[in-house]
Amino acid sequence: MSKEIYFFDSYAIIETISGNKNYKKYENSIILTTKLNLFEVYYIFLRNLGEKEASFFLDEYYKFIISFNKKTIEKAAKFKLQNKKRKLSMTDCIGYILSKEWRIKFLTGDKEFENMDNVEFAK
């Protein structure tokens, strides 16, 4: 049986680590994310849990990083502009476009992405 692959946004990573029961079914998934998402996760954990815990999770999730190129930046900026009323973050726009480029679902609990195409929404 093959594992599902998802792009985990910062929200999804934090909820998975925090043990949110709605993310339980994604625990055995293959995770892809970006350095930008890990920056957000590290910052939140550093602020709330301290450096030791933040560094632990940064080390654990660093292996799931994928890169993006100039074309991804262009598409993400256009996507952000097209959806400016949604107030999407730059990081989420890049992640969403990457998920489409990789042909995988964008996993999030961010209400701004609810009911959007190519989104696996879990709160």
C-alpha positions in Angstrom: 0.0 0.0 0.0 1.5 3.3 -1.0 1.4 6.3 1.3 -0.4 9.5 0.4 1.7 12.5 -0.2 0.6 16.0 1.0 2.1 19.4 1.1 1.8 20.3 4.8 1.5 24.1 5.4 2.6 25.5 8.7 -0.8 25.0 10.2 -0.8 21.3 9.3 2.6 20.8 10.7 1.8 22.4 14.0 -1.6 20.6 14.4 0.1 17.3 13.6 2.8 17.8 16.2 0.2 19.1 18.7 -1.8 15.9 18.3 -4.9 17.4 16.8 -7.2 14.3 16.3 -8.3 15.7 12.9 -4.7 15.3 11.7 -4.3 11.7 13.0 -5.1 10.2 9.6 -2.2 12.2 8.0 0.4 10.9 10.5 1.7 8.3 8.1 1.6 10.5 5.0 4.7 11.6 3.1 5.2 15.2 4.0 6.5 17.9 1.7 7.0 21.5 2.8 9.3 24.5 2.4 11.9 26.4 4.4 9.4 29.2 4.7 6.9 27.0 6.4 9.6 25.7 8.8 10.5 29.2 9.6 6.9 29.9 10.7 6.8 26.6 12.7 10.2 27.2 14.4 9.2 30.8 15.3 5.9 29.7 16.9 7.5 26.9 18.8 10.4 29.1 19.9 7.9 31.7 21.2 5.6 29.1 22.9 7.9 26.2 23.9 11.5 27.4 23.9 14.6 26.9 21.8 15.2 23.2 22.7 11.7 22.1 21.5 11.7 24.4 18.5 15.1 23.1 17.4 14.0 19.5 17.9 11.0 19.9 15.5 13.1 21.9 13.0 15.5 19.0 12.8 12.7 16.5 12.5 10.9 18.3 9.7 13.9 19.7 7.8 14.2 16.5 5.7 10.8 17.2 4.1 11.8 20.4 2.4 11.3 21.0 -1.3 12.6 23.9 -3.2 10.8 26.3 -5.5 12.0 28.2 -8.6 11.4 31.5 -10.3 8.3 30.2 -12.1 6.7 29.1 -8.8 7.3 32.6 -7.4 5.6 34.2 -10.4 2.6 31.8 -10.2 2.3 32.3 -6.4 2.4 36.1 -6.7 -0.3 36.0 -9.4 -2.4 33.6 -7.3 -2.0 36.0 -4.3 -3.1 38.9 -6.4 -6.1 37.0 -7.8 -7.1 36.2 -4.3 -6.2 39.4 -2.5 -9.6 39.5 -0.7 -8.6 36.3 1.1 -5.6 37.8 2.7 -3.3 34.8 2.0 0.2 34.8 3.2 3.1 34.7 0.8 4.3 31.4 2.4 0.9 29.8 1.8 0.6 31.0 -1.7 4.0 29.4 -2.6 3.0 26.2 -0.8 -0.3 26.0 -2.6 1.3 26.5 -6.0 4.0 24.0 -5.2 1.3 21.5 -4.3 -0.4 22.0 -7.7 3.0 21.7 -9.4 3.7 18.4 -7.6 0.1 17.2 -8.2 -0.5 16.6 -4.5 -3.1 18.0 -2.1 -2.4 21.2 0.0 -3.1 20.2 3.6 -4.2 23.0 5.8 -6.7 24.2 8.4 -6.5 27.8 7.3 -10.1 29.0 6.8 -8.9 31.1 3.8 -8.3 27.9 1.8 -11.5 26.1 2.8 -13.4 24.9 -0.3 -10.6 25.8 -2.7 -9.5 23.4 -5.4 -6.7 21.0 -4.6 -7.0 21.6 -0.8 -7.4 18.9 1.9 -9.0 20.9 4.7 -8.7 19.7 8.3 -9.5 22.0 11.2 
